[in-house]
Amino acid sequence: MYMTEWCPYCRRAEQLLKSKGVKDIERIRVDLEPERRQEMMEKSGRRTVPQIWIGEVHVGGYDDLAALDRAGKLDALLAG
């Protein structure tokens, strides 16, 4: 997950993933490594954080993650 320390949506995404049993979340801090923001934008086509991948699947941001959960699709994606 591409994120910043101060981003409330990043924290919400982490909380949602942890509530689903995800223990290992790769945190790529674009506030500490500005060059990683460019990488994030190239991979996702988006400028905002968080940008979340589950495996090789680009989920998008927190709203996208929460929408998957509401639609009942997040658990299957996490199961691989």
C-alpha positions in Angstrom: 0.0 0.0 0.0 1.4 3.4 -1.0 0.7 5.7 1.9 1.7 8.7 4.0 1.9 8.8 7.8 -0.7 11.5 8.2 -3.3 10.3 5.8 -6.6 9.3 7.5 -7.8 7.2 4.6 -4.5 5.2 4.8 -5.2 4.5 8.4 -8.8 3.4 7.6 -7.6 1.1 4.8 -5.1 -0.5 7.2 -7.8 -0.9 9.8 -10.2 -2.5 7.3 -7.5 -4.9 6.1 -6.5 -5.8 9.6 -10.1 -6.5 10.5 -10.1 -9.0 7.6 -7.1 -10.8 9.1 -4.4 -9.3 7.0 -1.2 -9.3 9.1 1.5 -8.3 6.6 0.8 -5.0 4.9 3.6 -3.6 2.8 3.7 0.1 3.7 5.4 2.2 1.0 5.7 5.7 2.6 5.7 8.2 -0.2 6.2 11.0 2.3 9.6 9.5 3.3 10.5 8.3 -0.2 9.3 11.0 -2.7 10.6 9.0 -5.7 8.1 6.2 -4.8 5.2 8.6 -5.4 6.3 8.8 -9.1 6.4 5.0 -9.1 2.9 4.9 -7.6 1.5 7.3 -10.2 3.0 5.3 -13.0 1.6 2.0 -11.7 -1.8 3.3 -10.7 -2.5 6.3 -12.9 -3.5 8.1 -9.7 -1.9 10.8 -7.5 -3.7 10.2 -4.2 -2.9 7.9 -1.3 -3.6 5.3 -0.4 -3.1 3.2 -3.5 -3.7 -0.4 -2.6 -2.8 -3.6 -4.3 -3.9 -7.1 -3.2 -1.4 -9.4 -4.8 -1.1 -8.1 -8.4 -4.6 -6.6 -8.4 -4.8 -2.8 -8.1 -7.8 -2.1 -5.9 -7.4 1.7 -5.9 -7.9 3.9 -2.8 -9.8 3.4 0.5 -13.2 4.2 -1.0 -12.6 1.4 -3.6 -11.5 -1.0 -0.9 -14.5 -0.2 1.2 -16.8 -0.6 -1.8 -15.4 -4.1 -2.5 -16.0 -5.0 1.2 -19.6 -3.7 1.0 -20.2 -5.7 -2.2 -18.9 -8.8 -0.5 -16.0 -9.2 -2.9 -13.1 -8.3 -0.6 -12.8 -11.6 1.2 -12.5 -13.5 -2.0 -9.8 -11.2 -3.3 -7.9 -11.5 0.0 -8.2 -15.3 -0.2 -6.4 -15.2 -3.5 
